[in-house]
Amino acid sequence: MLGLEVENQGDQNYKSCIFEHMKHLVAPSVLAADFGNLQRDIEMVNASKADWFHVDIMDGVFVPNISFGFPVIDALAKHATKPLDVHLMIVEPDRYLEQFKKAGAATITVHYEACTHLHRTIQAIKDLGCIAGVALNPHTPVSVLEDIIENVDMVLLMSVNPGFGGQKFIENTYRKIRALKNMGTGRNDNLLIEIDGGVNSQNASLLLNAGANVLVAGNFVFTAEEPLQVISGLKETQVNLIQA
């Protein structure tokens, strides 16, 4: 896994290894892959410099779209040689945590907006041995995580409205990244900050400079003529001195 020998993917040692060995992570979003040639696209990501497969699960209730279920995840896990970063855009995610773990999830991210007892949900994910993430919709302020920031491994900031790919990036995301980074400083210094939606070569360095360290990219990768080069470009993006 990421070339590192780590038994428990959800513990601090694993996160420390990420920061020690890698400047940031890139996670191509399978939702944008060609499902008529899914194995081909999986093998492309396997051969790339990407770190994770980002897997969006949509139920048609929490978001106005349905993506795919466990049979597709099982097939993905069978062929993927990199960890599955599972993003649950569903209601009542607690009902399915163990099943997603068994299907191959290395990280499980639930939405703040979908969890009545978020602390308990995060602990349940950690107890399964997975990296535990919380996602926030564009309208949700990062301040809602003030009392749980020490407990989460990762925060996913939606930089588009969830449910569909190919949307325009929401510029307010930069401010939210900086606020989240400030919140975690001294309280959760190894916090992973993941950005999902509209990530491309034009904004990648700005996102990293603001404090993000996991970039999800869907259409930008899978519609490219040379997706391997696109992934490599995202991975090699340098943090610059421009303030987002």
N, C-alpha and C positions, 0 to 999 in steps of 0.2 A: 504494500500500500504506500504510494508515493515514494517507494524505495526505502521506506523506513520500517524497522522492526518494532511495531508497537502492538501490544495485545489489546488494550482497551481504547477504542477509537474515541471515546467520549471523555477521557480524562485529561488532566492538565499536562501530563507528559507528552501526549500526542500533540496538543496545541502548541506547546513549547517547541516541539520538533518542527512544526510548520514554520514558525517564526525564525527558528535558527537556520533552516535550510532553504527557505524560499521567501522571496520578497513579497509575493502575492500569488493568489491562486486564480486559475481560469476554469470556468465550468460551462461548457457548451450546453445549451438547453435542448433536450431531446424533442421537446414539443415542436420545434421547427425542422426536425429531420424529415426526410422523405420516407414515409411509412411503407411505400411500395418497395423500398430498397433499404430497409432499416439495418440489416446486418452490414451492408456496405458502409453506411454512415457510422455505425458503431465501430467498425474496424478502422475507419478514418480517424475517429477520436482516439482510439487506442494507440494509433501510430503517431499522434500529434503530441505537442507539448502541453496539452490540457492536463489538468490535475483531477478534475471530477467530471462526472456526468450529472447535469442538473435535470431532475425529473419532476415536472409539474403535474400534480394530481388534482383534477378539477371534477366537482360532483354535480354541476348544473344547479346547485342550490346556493352555496356560498358565493360562487361566481357564475355568470350567465353563459357557461360553456361546460362541456364534458370532454375530458381528455382520454385517459385510458386507465385500465385497472390492473389487477394482479397478474393476469396472463402475460401482458406486455412487459411488466416489470420483471417477471420470472425469465422471460426471453432475453431481456436486456442484461440482467445479472449473469446469465449463462455465458454471454459472449464478451461482456465488458471486462477489461483488465484494470480499470480504475474505479475508485469508490463511487457509489450512487448517492447523490445529494438530493434527498427527496423533500419536496416542498408541497405540503398538504394545504391546498385551497379548498377545504371541505368543512362541513359542520360536524360536530362531535368527533373530532380526530382521535380522542382517547380510545374509542372503540376499536381502532385499527392499528394502534402503535405496534403491538407485538407482531401482527401480521406483516406489516411493512418491514420490520426488522428481519423476520424470517424470509421475506422475499429478497433481501439483500441490501437494505438501506444502511449506509454508514453514517449519514446524518439525517435527522428528521427535524423539519421545521414546521411549526404550527403557527397559525395566525392568532395574534393577540385578540382580534375581533371575534374569533370563533371559540375562545376558551373561557369558560366561567371560572375555573380554578386553575389559573395558569401555572402557579408554583408547583402544584401537584402534577400537572402534565409534564412540565420540564423535568421533574425528578423521575417520573416514570420513564421518560426517554433515556435519561442517564442510566437508570437501573438496567435498561436493556443493553447498555454498552455502546450507545450511539452518541454522536455529537448532538447536543440539544440546541435547537434554534427557535427564535421567535420572529415572525414576519410582521411588518407594519404596513398597512395600506397608505397611499399618499396623503390622505386626510388625517391620519392618526399621528399625533405628536410623539416624539421620542420620550417626552417626560412621563408617559404612562409606564415606562420601564424603570423608573427611579428606585422603586422598592424591590426590584428583582434583578438588577443589572449584575450583581455579583454571582448569580446563580446560572445565568445562561452562558453557553459556549459561543453562540453566534446570534447576531441580529441581522435579519434580511430586510432591507428597505426596498419596498416596491417603488420604482421610479417611473412606472406607468400604472394605470388602473388594471388590476388583475383580471384575467379571464381570456385575453386574446394577445397574440404576438403582433409585432410590427407597429406598435404605437409610438408616438412621439415622446421623447424623454422629457420628464418634468424637472425644470431647472431648480425648483426649491429643494431638490434632493441634496445638493451640495451643502446647504445650510443644515439639513437634518444630519448629514454625516458628521459635520464638525461638532454639532451639539452632542451627538452620541459618543463621539471620540472623547470629548471633554468629560462626559458623564462617566465613562469607563476608566479614565486615567486615575490611577491610584486605587481603584476599586476592582477593576478587572482588566489588567494591562494586556492580557492575551486575548481580548475579545476579538472575534472574527466579525467583520462588518461586510456583509454581502450586498451587492447591488444587482437588482433584477429588473430589466426593462430598458430598451433603447441604448444599451451599451455599445459603443463603437470606437473606432480609432480616433475620432475627434474629441471624445470626452473621457477616454480611459485615463489619461494622465491627470486630468482635473479631479476625477473621482479618487484616484490613489493619493493625490496630493492633499485632498480634503480629509483622508483618513481611512478610506475603504481598503480592504485587502483581499476580497473575493469578488471577481467579476463574472457575472452570468451573461452569456451572449447567445442569442438564438438565430434569428433571421440573418444577422450580420455575418454569422459563420456559415450557416447551411445554404444560403443563397449565393455565396461567393463562388467565383470561378475557381479560386485556389484556397479552399478552406484551411488547408494545413498552414499556408502562409498567413492567413488572417489570425488563426490561433497563435501562431508564433509571434506575430506582431503584438497581440494583446499581452502575451506572456513577457515580452521583452520591453514593454512600455516602461519608461523611466518616470519617476516622480520629478516634477520640475518645480521651479520657484514661483510659478504663477498662482495666485490665490484664486480659488474657485468662487 
